[in-house]
Amino acid sequence: MYKLILLVMLAVTITGCSTRKDFYATGGSRADGSIDMAYDFKPFETPIVDINQAESIATNKCAVWGYQRAEPFGGKTQICQTRDGGGNCTAGQIVVKYQCIGNITPSTQAAAPAVTPVPAGIMSAAQYKETRLKALMEKNLPYSEYQKQYHAIMAE
């Protein structure tokens, strides 16, 4: 009898418990149009995740920035917090990166001038750069044009 109980306990321990895991946003970038979605796992757990939940949350986050939807890049990143004696990851976080897609404005606004004139004589260099970045965000440019102008401002 004790052997049977021990055998059942060992089987449960080895196979782990299936556990539903919810995704949550861990980071993102409006400039890059990306959102990082993640869930945590612990030792002896077999995570059950709903990828539609992650996509829904990512799409909502992208919508705040003016994009239409989000799509997964493909693949996932594992961040290990605990390893067993064999070096296998037993606890940590799985991160799935999503790309925001869809133009945030009509392409007719892409013809706006690249440099917004701002009086630089009364501001520090950091304030001037910050003002230009705010003006760039208000232009509602397509992502590629926004990224190009953003990198130009940051390189100054």
C-alpha positions as CSV (number, residue, x, y, z in Angstrom):
1,M,0.0,0.0,0.0
2,Y,2.8,2.4,0.9
3,K,4.6,1.6,-2.3
4,L,1.5,2.4,-4.3
5,I,1.1,5.8,-2.6
6,L,4.8,6.5,-3.0
7,L,4.6,5.5,-6.7
8,V,1.6,7.8,-7.3
9,M,3.2,10.7,-5.6
10,L,6.4,10.2,-7.6
11,A,4.4,10.1,-10.8
12,V,2.6,13.4,-10.0
13,T,5.9,15.0,-9.0
14,I,7.7,13.9,-12.2
15,T,4.9,14.8,-14.6
16,G,4.1,18.1,-12.9
17,C,0.7,19.9,-12.6
18,S,-0.9,21.6,-15.6
19,T,-1.5,25.2,-14.6
20,R,-3.3,27.9,-16.5
21,K,-1.1,30.9,-16.9
22,D,-2.2,34.5,-17.9
23,F,-0.1,36.7,-20.0
24,Y,0.9,40.2,-18.9
25,A,2.8,43.1,-20.7
26,T,6.4,43.4,-19.5
27,G,7.5,46.2,-21.9
28,G,7.3,47.7,-25.2
29,S,8.3,50.6,-27.4
30,R,6.0,53.0,-29.4
31,A,9.0,53.9,-31.6
32,D,9.7,50.3,-32.4
33,G,6.0,49.4,-32.4
34,S,6.6,46.3,-30.2
35,I,5.1,44.8,-27.1
36,D,6.6,42.2,-24.9
37,M,4.1,39.7,-23.4
38,A,5.1,37.2,-20.7
39,Y,4.0,34.5,-18.3
40,D,5.8,33.0,-15.3
41,F,6.3,29.3,-14.6
42,K,7.5,27.5,-11.4
43,P,9.0,24.1,-10.8
44,F,6.9,21.1,-11.5
45,E,4.3,23.1,-13.5
46,T,3.2,22.5,-17.0
47,P,2.0,25.9,-18.1
48,I,-1.2,26.1,-20.2
49,V,-1.4,29.4,-22.0
50,D,-4.0,31.0,-24.3
51,I,-2.0,32.7,-27.1
52,N,-5.2,34.6,-28.1
53,Q,-5.2,36.3,-24.7
54,A,-1.6,37.6,-25.3
55,E,-2.6,38.8,-28.8
56,S,-5.7,40.6,-27.4
57,I,-3.7,42.4,-24.7
58,A,-0.9,43.3,-27.2
59,T,-3.5,44.6,-29.7
60,N,-5.0,46.8,-27.0
61,K,-1.6,48.2,-26.1
62,C,-0.8,48.9,-29.7
63,A,-4.2,50.6,-30.2
64,V,-3.3,53.1,-27.5
65,W,-0.4,54.1,-29.8
66,G,-2.7,54.3,-32.8
67,Y,-1.9,51.0,-34.5
68,Q,-4.6,48.6,-35.8
69,R,-3.4,45.3,-34.3
70,A,-0.5,43.2,-33.1
71,E,1.1,40.0,-34.5
72,P,3.6,37.8,-32.8
73,F,7.2,37.9,-34.2
74,G,7.4,34.2,-33.8
75,G,9.4,32.3,-31.2
76,K,9.8,33.0,-27.5
77,T,12.5,33.9,-25.1
78,Q,13.0,32.1,-21.8
79,I,14.4,33.9,-18.8
80,C,15.5,31.4,-16.3
81,Q,15.4,32.1,-12.6
82,T,16.0,28.6,-11.2
83,R,17.9,25.6,-12.6
84,D,18.1,22.1,-11.4
85,G,21.3,20.0,-10.9
86,G,21.4,19.1,-14.5
87,G,21.3,22.8,-15.7
88,N,17.6,22.6,-16.8
89,C,15.5,25.6,-16.3
90,T,12.8,24.9,-13.7
91,A,11.4,28.3,-13.0
92,G,11.3,31.6,-14.8
93,Q,9.5,33.6,-17.4
94,I,8.6,33.1,-21.0
95,V,8.5,36.3,-23.2
96,V,6.7,36.5,-26.5
97,K,7.4,39.7,-28.6
98,Y,4.5,41.2,-30.6
99,Q,4.8,43.7,-33.5
100,C,2.2,46.5,-33.8
101,I,1.1,46.7,-37.4
102,G,-0.9,49.1,-39.5
103,N,-0.2,52.7,-40.3
104,I,-1.1,55.0,-37.5
105,T,-2.2,57.8,-39.9
106,P,-3.0,58.2,-43.6
107,S,0.1,58.4,-45.9
108,T,-0.9,61.9,-46.9
109,Q,0.7,63.2,-43.7
110,A,4.0,61.6,-44.4
111,A,5.0,64.6,-46.6
112,A,5.4,66.9,-43.5
113,P,8.8,68.5,-43.1
114,A,11.3,66.5,-41.2
115,V,12.5,69.3,-38.9
116,T,10.1,71.3,-36.8
117,P,11.5,74.8,-36.0
118,V,11.8,75.4,-32.3
119,P,13.6,78.3,-30.8
120,A,16.8,76.8,-29.5
121,G,18.3,79.9,-27.9
122,I,16.1,79.7,-24.8
123,M,16.4,76.0,-24.2
124,S,19.1,73.6,-23.2
125,A,20.1,70.9,-25.7
126,A,18.2,68.3,-23.8
127,Q,15.0,70.4,-23.7
128,Y,15.3,71.2,-27.4
129,K,15.7,67.4,-28.2
130,E,12.7,66.7,-26.0
131,T,10.6,69.3,-27.7
132,R,11.5,67.9,-31.1
133,L,10.6,64.4,-30.0
134,K,7.2,65.6,-28.7
135,A,6.5,67.4,-32.0
136,L,7.5,64.2,-33.9
137,M,5.1,62.1,-31.9
138,E,2.3,64.6,-32.8
139,K,2.9,64.2,-36.5
140,N,1.3,60.7,-36.6
141,L,3.7,59.5,-39.3
142,P,3.8,56.0,-40.6
143,Y,6.1,53.8,-38.6
144,S,9.1,53.7,-41.0
145,E,9.1,57.5,-41.4
146,Y,8.7,58.0,-37.6
147,Q,11.6,55.7,-36.9
148,K,13.8,57.4,-39.4
149,Q,13.1,60.9,-38.0
150,Y,13.4,59.6,-34.4
151,H,16.9,58.1,-35.0
152,A,17.9,61.4,-36.8
153,I,16.9,63.4,-33.7
154,M,18.6,61.0,-31.3
155,A,21.8,61.0,-33.3
156,E,22.2,64.8,-32.9
